[in-house]
Amino acid sequence: GKRKRLSTSVVYDSDESEGSDIVVRKVSAKRRCIIDDGESSDKTCPTENVSTSRKQKVLENLKELVRRSAARGSCSSANCEDSNSEASVEEEARCQLLLTPSEGRETGSGSMKDFIVEENNDDDADIDNAEHVKSENQPHQKQPNLSNISRCDHYVHFKRIVKAFLINAIDDSFLSSLYDGTREKKYAQDMLHSLHYLDDRFIQPRLENLICRSRWKDRYKERVDCYPNVHISLKSKKNMSCQACEMKRCCKFSVLLSGKLYNSKTLEVDDFMSDDKQVLKVGIVCANRTKVYHNLKHFKYKLYKDCSSVVELDGVEDEPVKDTVERLFSHLEESGWIEKRYNYLQDYMEDADNFQEEK
């Protein structure tokens, strides 16, 4: 991690003669000034003038520090003699001044900090602190981890949808409020996600596949889309143009379409022409495709109608909606009602996946 360094100034004599004019070098502890032995008098750091008495006092203190350090260190007699000489003391004092805090030696009570002249750089320190906190916090910021995003089981989606339909059977504005974004609580968003999942993953891709592999005319498809009820029966065969694909076929099936038009999302019923019916004669392939397509297309609406029937048969009044839904849902789950309808959906999807391309 980044260590905070005090903004410090230390001074030392650049001339080995105490009687000469002394140039004082100021070294910031935030920078490292590296000087070779042979070029120590040539390469300088930024300079400034201070009083002669102050400079001499600081130099004497530094010399004293070096003597104390040398006396405590374990060295050979030859080295000790050299370190006691005036030139060696001054040279070592300079070396000590050139070291940054991380490079200097720890010297107990006689450490370098006793001889450092500190500047008041509170603003700089605050900035350093802010940058330090920022650099420490950034690595810990959580990044979206796609592997942790919940991918719930298909059956979990299905159970959410059943619960949403039970709620809507009691409060017929619930589904509308889901789709228009009025409800923002997590349980509502989960239900909306599951409804989209049913449409976008289970049903719609298979419907599109059934259509693109057929010769159905748009008019026939629109009729099948609009009527929630279908009844296919065997009639006397007749060579004619199939009313689904308009190809010459041996047509022996009658397709009866009926029921009220409804909104595919909110499942609200449109009473316009509620008693309207359509009867069409088709060939065997189009009859089978109509059955598979219609089962998937209107599965969601049929499931909602079943949930509405459960609520109507319950007949319990003066009970909070949440309590009623939880009670009915638990009963449907325990009795296998939900699993049975889920198996219907699985069968319908399998029929669509296995349906052969029309020849």
C-alpha positions, 0 to 999 in steps of 0.5 A: 500500500501507499505510505504517507510521507511527511513533507519535510526539509533538511539542510546540509553544508555543501562546502567542507570548509566551515568558514566559507559561504555555505550553500544550503540544499533543501531536500523534500522527503517526497523526492529522492536525490541520488548523488554519486560519490564522485559527483556530489559537489556537482549535482545539486537539488533546489537551494535557498539561503538561511542564516549562518548560525542556523546552518552551523547548528543543524550541521553540528547536530547532524555530526553528533547524530552520526557519531552516536550511530557509529558508536552504537554500530558494530564495526572494525577498529579501522572503520571506527577510526575513520568514522571518528575523523572530521571528514568522515563524520561530515561525509556520513552526515551528508549521506544520511541527509540524502537518504529518504525516510524508507532508506534511512536507518532506525536510530532509536532516540537519536533518529533523524526525525530529531533533526528534521525541519518540518514544513506546514503542508496540511493542504498537501497532506489532505490531498494525499489522504484523499488520494490514498483513500481513493486508491484504497477503495477503487480495487474493492468496488464491486463489478457486475459478476454475470456468473452470480446473476440468478437463472431460476428454474423454468418451473420457478418461472411458471409458479410465479406466473400462476401466482400473478394470475391468481392476483389478477383474478382478484384484482383485474388491474394487477397485470396492467400495472406490471406492464406499465411499470407502476409496480416496482417492488421486487416480487412484482418485477420477478413476476414480470420477468417470468411473464416475459420469459414465458413469452420470449423463451418458451412460446414465441420462438416456437410459434415463429418456427411453426409459421416459417416452416409452413405455407400458411397464408397471413389471413389464416394465421391472424384468425388462429391468433385471434380466437382462443378456442379451437375445435378440429373435427373430421369431415367428409374428404374433399379435393379442394384448395386448403383454406390455410395454405391455399394449396390443392389438398384432400381436405377432410378436417374442419377447423372451428375458431371461436371465443372473445378477442383478448389482450395478449399481455394484460389478458383483458377481454374485448367484447367486440363480436364476442359470438363470432365464429370461423369455420375453415376446411383444411388438409391433414398437415394444416389441421395438425399444425393448427392444433400445435400452434393454437395450443401454444399461442393461447396457453397463457390465456387458458392458464389464466382462465383456469386460475380465475375459475379457482378464485371464483370457486373459492368464494372466500370474502373479506380476506386480504388479497395476499392471504387469499393468494397464498392460501390458494397457491399452496393448495394448488401446489400441494394438490399437483394442479400447478405441476399438471399445467406445467406438464401441459406446457412441456408437451405443447413445446415438445409437439412444436419442436418435433413438428415436421416441415411441410412438404 
